[in-house]
């Protein structure tokens, strides 16, 4: 009997409707003079915009480094059998996830009002160094601490979910071989957990790139704040917002491509397993024939 392909009229209609909407949006963006594309091109590589872009990039890198490093430590502590370690890690996540990031940024920026002098030493013991908070907690340090410590609370949950996704038998087998707890974590558990950790971490990185815009509340000149400073004097609000959006889109695209290749790298074992299963099924079919 002749094979008749199923016709999906709903899909065709939805696709045509989306194409019409996209065409209307493109036509509006091209023909509407209020977009002021010439102003967008003039300011796209402006020195002030590039300076703000640089601050956005380094702040994203520093905050994610603090977040991933400290978040991993907190996740390991949370999984510890020591109740002091596990409860302390849980309290950290509770405190930093339970308060708004904006509040935390303003708090770190005004930490000198609470601790004018930061002392480094042994609790209830000798002090090794004393630092003036007004001197060392600058707007850059406050922004990095606010974003990084907040991110660590969320990353701890991501890492913990990745650690819990690894089958307990993996740890038991490694312990049977006489491996130490640290070696088991580094060589056995974490590499397998990365398949679960990488996708949400990539989302957190992209989110952090855009979240850096909130540091404008403490007057740090990142990308969006740089655009705001310009349009506050030129009154060309829409073109400058488009400039900031284009840079955010470009960097987000680059990060998404990097995330794709990183996921593929850590998912090689799954791909190899799928290919092996397909080969075994083909060989079983040949045997039956």
N, C-alpha and C positions, 0 to 999 in steps of 0.2 A: 504494500500500500504506500502511496506517496506520503512523504513527511511534510506536514504543514507547520510552519513556524508559528508560535504563539505571538499574537500582536498585543503589545502593551500600550494601549492608547493613553492610559493615565500617565505613563512615563514620558511619552512623546509630548503630551500637553504640558506637563510640568517643565520639561526641558525647554520647550518653545517659549513658555511664559518667562522663565528665568533669563533666556537670551534677550527677550524683548526688554525686560527691566534693565539688564546690563547695558544694552544699546542705548536706552534712554538716559541712563546715568552718565555714560561716556559722552553722549551728545551734549548733555547739560554742562558737564565739566569743561568741554572744549569751547562751547559757544557762549557760555555765561561770562561776561567780562568782569564780573565782580570777584571771580577767583583770582584775578590779577597774576597770571602765571609769570609774567615778566618780572614782577616783584619777587616771586618765589625763586626764580633762577638767580636773581641778583643777590639774594641773601642766603642761598643754599650753601655757599662756601665762604660766608662772611667770617671774619676772624673771631667775633664774639660767639657765633654759633659753633664754630669748630672748637673753641675753648670750652664751651659748655658740654660739647660732645665728648671731649677728652675727660672732663670731670665725671660724666655719666659712666664712661667705660671703666675708668680705674675704680670708681666707687662700686660698680657692679662686681668687678673681679675681687676686690678686697672683701666686700660683704659676703660674697658666696664662698670665698676661702674660709672666712671665719665661720660661716654657717655650716659648711660641709664638715670642716675639721671638728668643731665643737659639737655639732650635731651627732657625728659618729661616736664621739666620746660619751655623750649623754645617752645615746642608744645602747651602747655596751654597758654603761652603768645601770640603765633601766633593766637590762636582761640579767644583771648580776643576782646571785643568790644572797648577797649581803643586803639586809634590809635598809641599812643606812645609805648605801650607794643607790639602790633602786628607788627609795622614797625621795632622796635628794634630787635625782634626775626627774622623777615625776613632778616634784614641786617646781623645778625649773621650767619644764614644759607648761605646767599649769599657769605660772605667773606670766610668762612672756607671750603665750598664746591667748591669755585671758584679758590682756590690756591692749588698747589700740597702739599701733605703730607710731602714730602721730604723737601720742602722749609720751612714748618712750624716747622719741627724738628730742622733744622739748625738755624732758627730764635730764637726759645726758648733756644737753647744751647748757643747762643751768645747774649742773652737778656741783659747781663751786659754791653755790649758796648753801648746800648741805654739807659738803666736805671741802672747805677752803684749802686744806693741806691733805694730800694723799700720802699716807705712810705705808712703806713696804717693809715688812719684817715678820716676826713670829708673833702670833696672837698672844697677848698677855706677857710678851717677852720683849727682847731688844728690837729696836727699829733700825733697819739697815739704810734706808733712804727716805727722804721727805721731798715731795714734789708739789709745786704750786699748781693747783687745779686750773686757775685762770690762764696760766702759761701753757700747760701741756694739753688740756682738753680744749683744743681749738674746734672751729666749726667742722673741719675735716675729720678730726678724731671723733667728735660727737656723732657725725653722720655715719661713719664706719661702724662705731659701736652700736648705735641704734639699729641700723639695718642688719648687721652681722649677728648680734645676739638674738634679735627677733627671728631671723632666718634659722638660726641653730635650733630653736624650739620646734619648728616645722620639719626641718631636716632630720631631727632625732626620730620623729614618728615615721618618716619615710624609710630611714635606715633600719629601724626596728622591724618594720613590716617586711623588709627584705631579708633580715636575719631570720625571722620567724617562718619565712617561706621555704627555707632550706630544711630538708627532711632531717629529723633528729638522728636517723641512722647514720648520716654522714659524720656527725660528731662522735657517735659511739664507735664507729669503725676507726676513726682517727685516734681516739683514746685507746682502743685496743692495740694499735700499732705503737703506742708509747709516746705519741706526740704531745707537746706541752699545750696548755690552753691558748697561749698567745700565738703559737705556730698554727694551731687549728683554726683560729679566727682569721689569721692573715692568709694562710695558704689554702684553706678548705672552704670556710663559711663565706667570707666576703666575696671571693671570685664568683661563687654561684649566686650570691644575693644581688650582685650587680645587675643581673638581668631584670630584677624587679625594681632596683633602685634608680637606674639610669633614666627611664622615661619620665617619672615624676620630678626627678632632679632637673632634667632639661626644661620642664615646664616652670619649675621654680626659678631657674636662671633667666628665662625669658620674662617671667613675672618680675624678677628683681630689676631687670633693665628698665622696666616701666615704672616700678615702684620708687626708683631713685628720684622721681619727680617730686615726691613729697618733702624732700630735704630743702625745698625752697622756703619752707616755713621757718628754717633757721638761717636763711639768707645764704645758702650755698649755691653758687651759680652753675647749675647743671644745664642740660640741653633745653628743657622747657622754660626754666627760669631765664635763660639767656634770650629766648624768643619773647618772653613776656617783657623783659627790659626794653627790647627794641620796639615792640608795638605799643608800649606805654607812651613812647615819645612820637612815633610816626603814625599811630592810630590805624595801622594796617594789620588788624588782628588776624583775619582769615589767612592771608598769605603766610604770615609767620607761623601760625599753627600748622599749616600745610608743610612748611619747611621742617618743623620738628617731627611731624608725623612721617615724612619721607625717610628721615634718618632712622627713626625707630623701626620702620618697616624693613629698611635695608639690613640693619643689624640683626633684627629678629629672624630674617630669612637666612642669614649666614649661620646663626646659632642653630636654627632648625635643621639645616643641612648637616652641620657637625653632629647634632644629636642623632640624626638618621644613621650616619656611618658608625657612631659609637654603639648604638643599639645593635647594629648588624655585627659588629665585632664581638660583642659579648653574647650574641645569640647564635654564634657559629655552631655550638654543640647541638642546639635544637634543630638547626638546618641539616647538620650531618645525620642526626637521628631520623629526621623525616625522610631523607634520601635513602638511608639504610632500610627503613620500613618499606618504602616503595619498591626497592630492589628485591626484598624478601617476598613481597606480595607477587611481583612479576614472576619470580622463580617458582612460587607455589602454583601459580596459574599454569606455567609450562609443564610442571610435574603432573597436574591433573589432566592436561591434554595428552 
